[in-house]
Amino acid sequence: MESDDTFKKQTEIGPQYSNEPVFTLQCNQCESTVCRRGMSAVLLANAEVQLFSTDCPEICDVATTTNLFLAENCDCWLVNMACINCGNCLGYNVRVPCRDCLSSSNNGHLWMFYVGAVSSYERLNYKGEEVLLWGNLNEDEKKYEQFLKDQDICCR
């Protein structure tokens, strides 16, 4: 069983990432939404490898295996990540980052999605008017939660 911290969202992201768009990711096999907080990224140990990263996948649609393995290009320890609905291998979770990766410029995300395993689209803000940027993500989610509460009160 996974600890409560496994799916914990970051409260802040570095300013160099604040203008990056937020992506919604869907499993290519079954189209389940597996992440609503995705960012386009590259592998730290090999900048030619494109990925999507996140601080928090969708807890109801993603699971990890229990077998730790060593990354090919560095000394990070990883576990595979799969779609709960269809079993498609989506990517991996960095369980123990290595010293080199921690000292490299990074966004702090430990969940990596293979670009070939997911389809992506830019997420819009809660009003549906603009592409949501990482610098506005936490505030936008708070406004959306308040919007839902207001709708619930209105409907009662």
N, C-alpha and C positions, 0 to 999 in steps of 0.2 A: 504494500500500500504506500502511496506517495505522501510526503509530508505536505502540510498546508502551504509551505513556502514554495513548493514546486511550481505552482501556477500564480504566483504573486506578481502583480503589475508594478512596473517602475513608476515612481512618482515624478521623476525628472529625467530629462535626457540632455546630453551636452548641447550647447548652443550651435555647434557646427552641424547638428542634425535637425534643428528646429524647422527648417524650410523643406524638409523631405516630405513627400506625400505619404499618407497612410494608405495601405492596401488591404482589401479584403481578399482572402485566399480561400479557394474551394478545391476539394479533392478532385483530381482529374478523372477518377474512376466512378465516383457516385455523386459528385457535385455537392457534397456536404460542406457547409462553411466550417473550416478548420481554424481560421484566424481572422480576427477583425482589427488587428493591430500590427499589420505587416509592414516591413520596410525593405526596399531593394538594397541588397548588400553584396559584398564580395568576400570570398574566403580570405581570412587574414594571412594564412600560410601560402596562398596562391591566388593573387588578385585577378587571374584570368577566369576563375570559377565564380559564376553568378549564382546567387542564392536570394531567398527572402529570409529575413530574420524577424523575431518578435521577442518581446519580454513576457508574453502570455498568450498561449494558444487557447482555443475554445476547449474548456475542460471536459465538456460532455462529448466531444467528437474526436479527441486525440488521446492516445495512450502511449506509454513508453514500455520498452522491454526491460527486463531486469539484468541482462548481460552487458556488463561494461566492456568496452574495447578501446584500444589506443588508436587515435587518429593517424592517418597515413602521413600527413605533412608536418606534424608537430607532436608534442607530448601531452595533448589534451586527452582526457578520458571521456568517452561518449556512450550514449545509449540510443538505439534506434527509436523512431517515433512513427506511429502508424495511425491511420484513420480507424476509429472504432467501428464504423458502419460497414466498411468493406475490406479492411485489412491492408489497404494500399500503404506501402512504405513511403512516408511523406518527407522524411529527413531525419534529423537527430537532435538530441539535447546534449549540450556540453555540461557534464556533471562536475568535472574537475578541470578548469582551465589551466593551461600550462603558463609558466612564467613569461615566455616570449609573447604569447597572445595577450596576456594581461598587460604587458608593458607596451604593446602596440596600440595605436589609435583605434578605438573600437566604440561601438554604440552601447555596450553593456548587455546586449541581447545574447541569450544562451540557447535559444530555440532556432534551428536552421531548417528551412524548407527547400527541397530541391525544386528548381524552376520547372523541371519536367514532370513533377508529381502533382503540381497545383496549377490552377488557372487564377489569374489575378485581375483585379480592377481597382482603380482608385476610389477610395471611400469619400463620400460627400459629408459635409458637416450636418449637424442634426436638423437644420432647416432644409437641407437638400439643395443648397444654392452654390456652394463652392467646394473645391477639392479640400479635404481636411489635411492639415499639415501637422507633423509631430509636435511642434511647439504649441499647438492649440488643442491637442488631443484630450488631455485630462480635463480642461475647462469645458470643452464641448461635451464630453461624456457626462459631466455634472449637470449641464444645462439640459441634456436629453433626459436624464433621470428625473429632473424637476418637471420637465414637459410631460412625461408619462404620469407622474403623480398628479399633476394638474388635470390631465385628461381623465384619470381615474375618479377624481373628486367630481368633475363635471358630469360624468356618466352615471353617477350614483343617484 
